[in-house]
Amino acid sequence: MEADIRYYWRRAVEEFAATRRSITGPARERHRNFALLYLEKLSELGANLPFEPTELADAKAA
């Protein structure tokens, strides 16, 4: 189970970083959606999320 948590945590961080580096709007949106999906998986596993609540709210609103 720990391996799943680490995987989803790492992927969420990587996707948010890719969101910031994206040049086009569709690419940015795609990376953001993947990051949010990984965060949902982390939440389902009961893991601590790697972001502050305000950062998550900003990411979901973007």
N, C-alpha and C positions, 0 to 999 in steps of 0.2 A: 504494500500500500504506500509506503514512504516513497518508493520510486515514482509512483503516479503523481504524488503531490509535488515532488521536485520537478518532474517533467512539465506539468501544467504551469507551475510557477515560472519556470525558465521560459517557456513558450509565450506566456503572457507578457513578460518583460521584453522579450525579443520582438513581439508583434507591436507593442507600444513604441518601441524604439524605431521600428520600420515605419510606423505611422508618421513619426516626426520627420523621417528622412524622405518620405514619399513626395514625388513631384506632382503627380496628377491627382485630382480629386477622387476618381474611382479607386486608384491604388490605395490612397489614404483610408478611404471608407472600408475597403476589403481588409486591410490590416487591423483597423479598429474593430471590425466585427469579429475577426479571429481572436483578438486579444480579449474581448468581452466574453466570447465563448469559453476560452480557457479559464477566465475568472469564474464563470458559472460552474465549470467542472470542479475548480478548487473549492468553491463554496459547498457544492454537493458532497465533497469529501470531508468537509468540516475543517479545512485548513485555514490558517491565518492568511489573509490576503496581503500581498506585498505592497499595497498602496494605501494611502490615507483615504478616508471617506470622501473628502473634498476632491481629491484627485479622481476618484472613481466617478463622482457626480459630473465632473467636467468632461471626462472621457465619454460617458454615456450621452451627455447633452450635445457633444460636438457632431 
